[in-house]
């Protein structure tokens, strides 16, 4: 029987320890390695090729988790990545999607739900729990070769806030048709047929995707 190897990445030692114990006790994962920084995480990825990486997006105040995710999806053959983040904003979800994450779970979830997400991710399903909601399973995976540009990521964040094309155009100082073209490309890259399907899949119909009001995405001035 294959021994599942897991890398847990977080800058908080106590949280890493708690995840290690949960993985061993409730997910049957015995081989767990820890990393507290991006550099340490990348070194472990290169040397151990883990089956699963569980990483925070923000490490020591830097958005290093996306880079770890991208490295794992680009350089390792069969490594799944679950982003376990303290930030549940649409911008964070968009960043995780763009980095190629297989699953996204907010840190407000219970240990039981997190372990269910781990088992589902290892089984090839995609789990997205933006803010402690019931975890939806999404079929298939977003191919990392379809990664979005920074502008597409900004627009995706606003789409997740359920902004209209006109509202996005006004916020980012773009023509409405330009926004429409961006939105179509984003949906195509992510494998969704409509905005409604995108938001419903990520929020599981349990209310709107959380978004501060007003929301200012990264790069909106550029």
N, C-alpha and C positions, 0 to 999 in steps of 0.2 A: 504494500500500500504506500502511495506517495506521501512523503512527509511534507506538509505545507510549511513553507518558510515565509515569515512576515517581518517587514521593517516598519517600526513605529517612529514617526518623526514629529516631535513637538519640543518647544523650548522650555517646557515645564516638566521637571523630573518626576514630580508626584503623579502627574497625569499619565506620563509614559509608563510608570509602574502600575497604575490602575488598569491601563489598557492591556498591559502584559498579563496581569492576573485574569482579567475578563476573557482574553483570548484563550488562555490555557484552560480555564474552568468551564467556559460556556461555548466556545467555538471549536474546541479540540485542537487548537494550534499550539504545538509544543515548542517549535523553533522560532523564537521571537527575538529580533535584534532591535536596539534602540539607537536613535540619533537625535541630537539636540540642535543641529545646525545644518544648513544646506550642504556645506562642504563635507561634513561627516556622512550625511545621507547619500550623496553622490558616490562617495568612496565605498559605502556598503553596497550600493546598487551595482557598482562595477565588479566588486569582488564576490558577492554572494548571489546575485540574480534572484531576488526574492519572488515568490509567487504573488505576494500582495504587499503593496505599500499603503500605509495609512498615514496621511500627512495633513498637518494644519497648513492653511494658505499663508499665514503670517508667522514669521519666525524672527524674534528679536526686533520686531517692528518693521521688518522688510517683507515684501511679497515673494518670499523664496519658494513657497510651496508649489506655485505654478511651474517654476523651473524644474523642480524635482519631478513633478508629474510629466512634463514634456520629455525630460531625459528618459524616464522609465518607459514611456510609450514609444519613443523613437529608437532607443538603443537596446532595449530588452525585448526578447521575443514574446513572452507569454505572461508578463507581469501585469496584474490588475492594480488599479489605483483607486483608493477610496479617500476622498477629501473629507476630513473631519474638522470642520471650521467653526470658529466662534462668531464669524460674520455671516449673517444670513441675507445680506442685501442682494438685490438683483445683480449688482456689479460683481459681487463675489461669485454668484452662480454662473454668470457669464464668463468670468475668468476661469473657473473650473472647467466649464464646457470647452472653452477655447484651448485649454491646456491638454484636453483629451481624457479627462477623468472619467472613469467608469461609473463611479457613484459619488454622491455628495450628501453628507449627513451633518446637520447642525448640532452643536454641542449641547443643546437643550434636551436632546433625546435621552431616554432611559438606557441603562446598560443592556437590558433585554432587547430593545429595539435596535441598538447599535450592533449587537452580536448577530441579530437576524439579518441586518444589512451586510455584515461581513460574510456570512454564509451564502447569501444570495449572490454577492459580488464574486465570490470564489467559484460559484456554480455557473457563472456566465451571465447573470442578470444584471440590470442596471437599477440602482436604487437612488431616488432623489428625495430627500427630506429637508426642504429649505428652512423650516422653522418649527420643528417638533410635531409635524403633521403625520398622519398615517402614511406609511412609506409605500409609494407606488412603485411597481416594477415596470421598467420600460424594456421592450424587446429590442434586441440588436445592440449595436454600439456605434458611437460617433467615430468614424475613421479619422485618425489623427492627421492624415494627409489633407483633410478638409479644414484644417485650422483656419480661424478667421484672422483678419487684419485687426489692428487696434481700433480703427474706426468702426468696423463691423461689431466688435465686442462692445463698444460704447452704445451703438444702436440696439444691440441685443438687450443690453441692460434696461434700456428704456422700453423696449417691446415687452419685457417681463413685468414692467410697471404698468402695462396696458395703455401706454401712450399711443395716440393716433399718429399717422404719417405727418399730418399738419403740425401737431405738437412737437414731434421730433425735429421736423424741418426748422421750426422756429427756434427751438433750443440750440440746435447745432449749426444754425445759419446755412442750411442746405436747401436746394430746391426740392419740392415735394416729390417730383418724379425720381430724383436721385435717391431719396430715402426709400421710395417704393422699390427701386432696383436693388438697393442694399438689403432690404427686408426679404426680398425674393431669394437672393443669393444665400442669406443666412439660413432661411428655412430649408433650402435645398441642401446646404452643407450638413445641417443637423438631422436631415431625414424626416422633417415634418411637412405636412401638406398645407398647414394654415397656422396663423398665430394662435387661434383658439386651441388647436391641438397641442401646440407647444406649451402654452400656459397651463392647460388642463393636465398634461402629462407630468409637468414638474410640480404642480401644486395639488394634484389629485383631487381637484374640485373642492378642496377644503377651505375656500376663501382665497382672496387675492394674494399673489406673491408679495411678501412684505417689502415695502418701499417707503423710504422717508419722503416727506413732502415739504418743500419742493426737493426733487432729487437732481443732483448735479453730477453726471458721470465723469470719470477721469478722462481728460483730454477734450472736454467739451469746448474749451476755449481755443483749441488748436485746429 
